[in-house]
Amino acid sequence: MEREIQSSISMRLSRRGDRTNQTSHSKDGESGLFSTGKLNADYPMKIIWKRGFVRLVFVAGVLWMFLILLVLLFHVWSCQSSSAFFSAICNKESKVYYILNTWGFVAQQHRCPIPVANNPDKIVIPEGRTPDKIVKNLSYILEDEPVKNRSQPLFGGHQSWTQREKSFKLNSSMNVHCGFIRNGGAKMDPMDINYVKRCRFVVASGIFDGYDVPHQPSNISDRSKKLFCFLMVVDEVSLDFIKENATVREDNEGGQWVGIWRLILLKHPPYDEPRRNGKVPKILTHRLFPQAQYSIWIDGKMELIVDPLLMLERYLWRGKNTFAIAQHKHHHSIYEEADANKRRKRYARPLIDLHMKIYRYEGMEPWSLKKSTVSDVPEGAVIIREHTPLNNLFSCLWFNEVHLFTPRDQLSFGYVVFRLGDAFKFFMFPNCEYNSLFVLHPHTREHSSKVEWVKSLNEFKGSGSSMKESRGGLGLWTPYPGNLDSVVLPQVVRTSKAG
């Protein structure tokens, strides 16, 4: 074989002729490697080793890519498996899973197994409260500063643009607007105030304007029944509706119950818009129930089918989280969600645009894979949280945006996350798990209000316009300190027919 290689090389060299003659001599005048037609003894072995090394690298690369492909396929398969073991192995919050999902390699699932613990009785509840290193003392503005020609007190207060900007600057001690301005509405009965003082663990829900009746949770352990307060916040219209359509019993202290739910009446609803009223118990749970350390919020049309203690263990304690919420099924950018709200007439289209222009002016970019968050748009019907000072501050700031702008809280969530930056940590879990937590029931009737059908700002002309909400959306009618004329909203590509 050596002779064949030498013969082949010699023939190639002889054909080159004079072209290699000058380069074949060494600097000291002695014969170079190719000058005499003879080769160094180890040259054939170098050729063999070189070819072998190239083949080895090529084969190793192919095997490595094949191994990566196998791992990815196993990852996808485990995430789709009905086996609890493999479902627990799957990390659906990983970047890899998200990219595979974005590329369409992972089939969308409406429901999926939740890797919860098997036995609520064996769950160890953490002692004490999670310490907060950033915000240690949080207090609330209970009365607005007096200003001439100001109308009646608003539940959310008359927050100025300066106060709003200051509220996003984190300090160890903070004093912010957070609803419940004195004489602004949403009053609880003293009997209910005394009852909720004993509640450290809370499952909260709410029904306003008679759109639902309470749905009884299922799969609740005896331990959770003793540990949790199940509190259904209602207005007077809903209380009357529930009494007509469900069995309401009264305890010895005068408390009213529908099954496991204790009805908590909020007198004097603070807003004209029922959907905006519903944000009070949903976002400001820590203000209604100040003694609560943990809370799980579920919308009034939902029937909870997972033990709440298992939910706290899975979504908070296991990952050392303090705030958990599901990601939206279809949208990642608030601008996508805004477009869907306009399509489905969830609020006045020009006011949604104005809301988004303010956020765009203030630097809110459309969501992309470069962001550290899984999504900017949550499914807000389930919120799981520990009431730490920073989480309470986040809830206050989130509510303030809902009070100032549109009642569509999904548009404001990502903005508040953006303003707080890396300080606010939260766990956004997969949408299929969100759908596995409950059974969704239809509303008893469709919600409708005049403001949903507004197509132009001209329809709001005049201080007495019947289209305007008199107590909400104050920021949309207060002159904004920046110039919004040149703001262009990001183009939205509609990827889903659904809302």
C-alpha positions as a printed Julia matrix, in Angstrom:
499×3 Matrix{Float64}:
   0.0    0.0     0.0
   2.94   2.34    0.75
   4.34   1.77   -2.73
   0.96   2.55   -4.34
   0.65   5.81   -2.4
   4.27   6.81   -3.29
   3.68   5.98   -6.95
   0.47   8.01   -7.07
   2.08  11.03   -5.45
   5.18  10.82   -7.72
   3.0   10.79  -10.82
   1.09  13.88   -9.68
   4.34  15.7    -8.92
   5.89  14.87  -12.29
   2.83  16.33  -14.09
   3.21  19.61  -12.26
   6.63  20.13  -13.86
   8.31  23.42  -13.27
   5.42  24.84  -11.27
   6.64  23.05   -8.18
  10.33  23.22   -8.99
  10.94  26.49   -7.14
   9.04  25.48   -4.07
  10.6   22.03   -3.89
  13.99  23.26   -2.66
  14.66  24.11    0.93
  16.24  27.38    2.02
  19.63  25.81    2.74
  19.96  24.38   -0.79
  19.28  20.81    0.18
  16.62  18.75   -1.52
  13.08  19.5    -0.29
  10.37  17.09    0.37
   9.27  16.73   -3.26
  12.44  17.57   -5.15
  13.8   14.06   -5.72
  10.51  12.22   -6.01
  11.25  10.42   -2.74
   9.02  10.85    0.3
   9.72  10.9     3.99
   9.04   7.55    5.47
   6.27   8.79    7.72
   4.4   10.77    5.03
   1.99   7.96    3.99
   1.03   7.45    7.63
   0.27  11.18    7.95
  -2.12  10.93    5.02
  -3.82   7.89    6.56
  -4.13   9.56    9.95
  -5.48  12.78    8.38
  -8.15  10.91    6.43
  -9.02   8.82    9.46
  -9.31  11.91   11.69
 -11.63  13.66    9.24
 -13.82  10.57    9.04
 -13.82  10.27   12.83
 -14.9   13.91   13.28
 -17.63  13.49   10.65
 -19.0   10.3    12.24
 -18.83  11.84   15.72
 -20.73  14.91   14.48
 -23.44  12.77   12.91
 -23.77  10.69   16.07
 -23.89  13.85   18.22
 -26.65  15.4    16.06
 -28.52  12.08   16.13
 -28.26  12.03   19.94
 -29.58  15.61   20.17
 -32.47  14.66   17.89
 -33.27  11.65   20.08
 -33.23  13.83   23.21
 -35.55  16.38   21.58
 -37.91  13.66   20.41
 -37.96  12.15   23.9
 -38.62  15.62   25.33
 -41.58  16.14   23.01
 -42.89  12.61   23.66
 -42.62  12.91   27.43
 -44.47  16.23   27.39
 -47.31  14.64   25.43
 -47.33  11.39   27.41
 -50.33  10.5    29.53
 -48.0    8.85   32.03
 -47.64  10.85   35.23
 -43.98   9.78   35.51
 -42.95  11.08   32.09
 -45.15  14.16   32.45
 -43.26  15.02   35.63
 -39.91  14.65   33.79
 -41.0   17.12   31.1
 -39.99  20.72   31.72
 -42.65  22.7    29.9
 -41.21  25.99   31.14
 -37.89  25.44   29.39
 -36.74  27.53   26.42
 -36.28  24.32   24.41
 -39.9   23.29   24.89
 -41.13  26.78   24.09
 -39.1   26.97   20.84
 -40.34  23.51   19.81
 -43.86  24.66   20.56
 -43.36  27.86   18.53
 -42.06  25.87   15.55
 -45.05  23.56   15.69
 -43.2   20.4    16.75
 -45.28  20.14   19.94
 -48.98  19.6    19.48
 -51.19  22.06   21.32
 -53.1   20.48   24.17
 -56.24  21.87   25.73
 -55.63  19.88   28.91
 -52.61  18.05   30.2
 -51.67  16.17   33.38
 -50.53  18.41   36.24
 -47.54  17.03   38.15
 -49.1   17.58   41.56
 -48.31  15.57   44.67
 -50.48  12.53   45.32
 -51.49  13.1    48.92
 -52.45  16.51   50.39
 -51.98  15.12   53.9
 -48.25  14.58   53.31
 -47.51  18.11   52.05
 -45.24  20.07   54.36
 -46.35  23.71   54.62
 -43.38  26.13   54.84
 -42.98  27.91   58.14
 -43.05  31.68   58.3
 -43.22  34.05   55.35
 -40.89  34.43   52.38
 -38.57  37.37   53.2
 -38.54  40.31   50.82
 -35.19  42.0    50.27
 -36.47  44.86   48.11
 -39.77  46.16   49.5
 -40.03  45.71   53.24
 -42.7   48.23   54.23
 -45.71  48.9    52.03
 -48.45  51.34   52.97
 -51.44  52.63   51.07
 -52.84  56.07   50.24
 -56.27  56.2    51.83
 -57.25  59.76   50.98
 -56.42  61.97   47.99
 -54.85  65.36   48.44
 -57.53  68.07   48.27
 -57.86  69.69   44.83
 -60.38  72.32   43.71
 -63.2   71.24   41.4
 -62.54  67.57   42.08
 -65.52  65.25   41.92
 -66.48  62.66   44.53
 -63.74  60.32   45.81
 -62.87  57.5    43.45
 -62.22  53.99   44.75
 -58.84  53.95   43.0
 -58.11  57.59   43.78
 -57.1   60.48   41.53
 -53.56  59.3    40.88
 -51.5   61.91   39.03
 -49.02  61.04   36.27
 -46.19  62.05   38.62
 -47.47  59.76   41.38
 -47.85  56.95   38.87
 -44.26  57.31   37.68
 -42.96  57.43   41.25
 -44.83  54.24   42.17
 -42.65  52.19   39.77
 -39.42  53.22   41.49
 -38.71  50.57   44.1
 -37.65  51.44   47.63
 -37.59  49.6    50.93
 -40.55  51.71   52.13
 -43.32  52.71   49.72
 -46.68  54.46   49.95
 -48.89  53.92   46.89
 -52.45  54.08   45.62
 -54.1   50.7    46.01
 -57.86  51.16   45.85
 -60.11  51.56   48.91
 -59.87  55.34   49.01
 -62.06  56.57   51.85
 -65.72  56.94   50.76
 -64.91  55.43   47.38
 -67.21  52.4    47.7
 -66.7   48.63   48.06
 -67.6   48.37   51.74
 -67.57  45.03   53.54
 -69.99  44.17   56.29
 -68.33  44.19   59.77
 -69.49  40.61   60.25
 -67.57  39.54   57.13
 -64.53  41.6    58.14
 -64.37  39.68   61.41
 -64.75  36.35   59.61
 -61.93  36.9    57.08
 -59.5   37.88   59.85
 -59.15  34.18   60.66
 -58.24  33.25   57.06
 -54.56  32.56   56.4
 -55.21  30.38   53.32
 -57.82  31.7    50.88
 -59.52  30.48   47.72
 -61.26  33.59   46.4
 -63.72  34.17   43.59
 -66.23  36.81   42.61
 -69.59  37.32   40.9
 -70.86  40.75   39.86
 -74.06  41.94   38.2
 -75.58  38.45   38.42
 -73.58  36.82   35.64
 -72.91  33.52   37.44
 -73.9   31.29   40.32
 -71.27  29.69   42.6
 -69.88  26.37   41.35
 -68.82  23.94   44.05
 -65.15  22.8    43.99
 -64.48  19.08   43.74
 -61.63  16.81   44.85
 -61.07  18.92   47.98
 -59.36  17.03   50.81
 -60.55  17.22   54.42
 -57.27  18.93   55.28
 -57.88  21.69   52.74
 -61.48  22.12   53.86
 -60.19  22.92   57.33
 -57.21  24.96   56.15
 -58.76  27.19   53.47
 -61.44  29.84   53.52
 -63.5   29.68   50.32
 -64.66  33.27   49.84
 -67.07  34.34   47.09
 -67.18  38.13   46.74
 -70.5   39.43   45.39
 -72.38  42.68   44.9
 -75.98  43.2    45.95
 -77.4   42.38   42.49
 -75.53  39.05   42.45
 -76.53  38.2    46.0
 -80.21  38.56   45.1
 -79.67  36.52   41.92
 -77.89  33.74   43.82
 -80.68  33.58   46.4
 -83.19  33.07   43.59
 -81.17  30.35   41.84
 -79.26  28.5    44.59
 -79.7   27.38   48.17
 -78.26  29.97   50.54
 -77.97  29.01   54.2
 -77.23  31.29   57.12
 -74.98  30.35   60.04
 -75.4   31.32   63.71
 -73.35  34.49   63.21
 -75.36  35.66   60.22
 -72.88  34.56   57.59
 -74.35  33.42   54.27
 -73.16  30.25   52.51
 -73.67  28.43   49.23
 -72.15  25.0    49.78
 -68.47  25.5    50.68
 -68.48  29.17   49.61
 -68.85  31.93   52.18
 -70.55  34.88   50.43
 -68.76  38.2    51.06
 -70.94  41.17   50.16
 -69.32  44.32   48.77
 -71.76  47.16   49.18
 -71.7   50.19   46.89
 -69.8   48.82   43.86
 -67.07  51.33   43.03
 -67.45  51.28   39.21
 -70.16  51.56   36.57
 -68.63  48.68   34.59
 -69.26  45.24   36.21
 -66.06  43.85   34.69
 -64.08  46.61   36.36
 -65.8   45.86   39.7
 -64.64  42.27   39.36
 -60.99  43.39   39.38
 -61.28  44.52   43.02
 -61.33  41.04   44.63
 -59.29  39.53   41.8
 -56.27  41.85   41.93
 -56.61  43.41   45.38
 -57.13  40.13   47.23
 -54.5   41.18   49.78
 -56.48  44.35   50.57
 -59.82  42.61   51.06
 -58.27  39.81   53.12
 -55.22  41.4    54.81
 -54.58  38.47   57.17
 -54.22  36.0    54.31
 -50.71  34.71   53.59
 -51.64  32.65   50.52
 -54.47  33.09   48.06
 -55.77  31.35   44.95
 -58.06  33.39   42.74
 -60.45  31.72   40.28
 -63.04  33.47   38.14
 -66.68  33.08   39.12
 -67.59  30.98   36.07
 -65.04  28.3    36.97
 -65.42  25.08   38.95
 -62.18  24.18   40.7
 -61.31  20.47   40.33
 -57.85  20.34   41.97
 -57.15  20.46   45.69
 -55.89  23.99   46.53
 -53.13  22.67   48.81
 -51.75  20.65   45.9
 -51.82  23.82   43.79
 -49.78  25.77   46.33
 -47.23  22.95   46.52
 -46.94  22.57   42.75
 -46.93  26.23   41.68
 -45.31  27.99   44.66
 -43.46  25.86   47.17
 -41.89  23.28   44.85
 -40.13  25.91   42.74
 -39.76  28.43   45.57
 -42.06  30.83   43.76
 -44.32  33.42   45.35
 -46.49  34.36   42.34
 -47.85  32.05   39.63
 -50.14  32.67   36.69
 -50.87  30.81   33.44
 -49.74  31.99   30.04
 -52.34  32.93   27.44
 -53.25  30.2    24.97
 -52.93  32.33   21.83
 -51.16  35.63   22.51
 -47.72  36.62   23.81
 -47.71  40.35   23.09
 -50.09  42.86   24.68
 -50.55  44.38   21.24
 -51.88  41.03   19.98
 -54.22  40.86   22.96
 -55.38  44.45   22.35
 -56.17  43.61   18.73
 -58.21  40.58   19.86
 -60.11  42.71   22.38
 -61.05  45.14   19.64
 -62.17  42.34   17.35
 -64.37  40.83   20.04
 -65.67  44.23   21.22
 -64.42  43.74   24.78
 -64.07  47.5    25.26
 -64.16  50.73   23.25
 -61.73  50.36   20.34
 -60.37  53.93   20.37
 -59.74  53.73   24.12
 -57.84  50.45   23.73
 -55.69  52.12   21.07
 -55.06  55.09   23.34
 -54.13  52.72   26.18
 -51.63  50.91   23.97
 -50.18  54.15   22.58
 -49.32  55.27   26.11
 -47.55  51.97   26.78
 -45.72  52.15   23.45
 -44.63  55.71   24.19
 -43.28  54.54   27.55
 -41.09  51.89   25.94
 -43.19  48.71   26.0
 -41.85  46.52   23.2
 -43.84  43.69   21.6
 -42.98  40.32   23.12
 -40.17  38.33   21.49
 -37.96  35.36   22.35
 -35.29  37.84   23.47
 -37.38  38.76   26.51
 -36.8   36.99   29.79
 -40.52  36.32   30.26
 -42.4   33.36   28.78
 -45.13  35.76   27.64
 -46.44  39.25   28.34
 -50.06  38.06   28.32
 -51.49  35.84   31.08
 -54.69  33.88   31.47
 -55.79  35.85   34.49
 -58.65  33.59   35.55
 -56.32  31.73   37.95
 -53.78  33.58   40.12
 -51.76  31.82   42.82
 -49.68  33.97   45.17
 -48.08  34.49   48.51
 -48.85  37.93   49.85
 -45.3   39.26   50.16
 -44.71  43.05   50.15
 -43.35  42.99   46.58
 -46.26  40.85   45.32
 -48.69  43.17   47.08
 -47.0   46.16   45.44
 -47.25  44.47   42.05
 -50.96  43.88   42.62
 -51.45  47.52   43.59
 -49.63  48.79   40.49
 -51.53  46.33   38.29
 -54.83  47.5    39.73
 -53.87  51.16   39.31
 -53.39  50.55   35.58
 -56.81  48.9    35.38
 -58.31  51.86   37.25
 -56.6   54.45   35.04
 -57.11  52.82   31.66
 -59.23  49.93   30.36
 -60.6   47.15   32.59
 -58.87  44.55   30.41
 -56.28  43.5    33.0
 -54.42  41.23   30.56
 -53.28  44.36   28.72
 -51.72  45.81   31.88
 -50.05  42.77   33.45
 -47.06  42.63   31.08
 -46.57  46.39   31.27
 -46.21  46.35   35.07
 -43.79  43.4    34.78
 -41.8   45.48   32.27
 -41.67  48.51   34.59
 -40.51  46.5    37.61
 -37.87  44.67   35.56
 -36.03  41.75   37.1
 -37.15  42.69   40.61
 -40.52  40.98   40.21
 -40.19  37.21   39.84
 -43.13  35.06   38.84
 -43.86  31.61   37.47
 -45.91  31.51   34.25
 -47.08  27.94   33.78
 -48.36  26.26   30.58
 -51.86  27.01   29.39
 -52.79  23.33   29.18
 -52.24  23.03   32.94
 -54.44  26.06   33.46
 -57.24  24.28   31.6
 -56.71  21.2    33.77
 -57.39  23.08   36.99
 -61.08  23.72   36.45
 -64.26  23.1    34.5
 -65.45  26.2    32.69
 -69.17  27.01   32.86
 -70.95  29.55   30.64
 -72.19  32.83   32.08
 -75.89  32.91   32.91
 -76.18  35.74   30.38
 -73.97  37.67   28.02
 -72.29  40.77   29.33
 -72.89  43.97   27.38
 -72.35  47.68   27.94
 -72.51  50.76   25.73
 -68.79  51.38   25.85
 -68.05  48.11   24.04
 -69.63  49.36   20.82
 -67.9   52.74   20.59
 -65.97  53.13   17.33
 -64.78  56.73   17.53
 -63.68  59.19   20.21
 -66.3   61.57   18.84
 -68.93  59.42   20.51
 -67.45  60.42   23.87
 -67.79  64.16   23.24
 -69.28  66.18   26.04
 -68.71  65.8    29.76
 -72.16  64.27   30.13
 -71.71  61.59   27.47
 -73.6   58.45   28.42
 -70.84  56.39   26.79
 -68.21  57.37   29.35
 -67.61  55.52   32.59
 -67.93  58.13   35.29
 -65.62  56.42   37.8
 -63.14  54.4    35.75
 -60.6   54.98   33.01
 -59.61  58.35   34.44
 -56.2   58.27   32.74
 -57.82  58.08   29.3
 -59.46  61.48   29.85
 -56.65  63.19   31.77
 -54.17  65.02   29.48
 -51.11  62.82   29.05
 -47.76  64.59   29.66
 -46.18  63.14   26.48
 -46.9   63.68   22.79
 -48.73  60.63   21.49
 -49.4   62.01   17.99
 -46.31  60.39   16.48
 -46.77  57.0    18.23
 -47.39  54.15   15.81
 -48.62  50.88   17.29
 -46.7   47.72   16.28
 -48.2   45.77   13.44
 -50.09  42.71   14.61
 -50.13  39.47   12.65
 -53.27  37.56   13.54
 -52.16  34.01   14.15
 -55.41  32.76   15.65
 -59.1   33.24   15.03
 -59.73  32.84   18.73
 -59.72  35.77   21.12
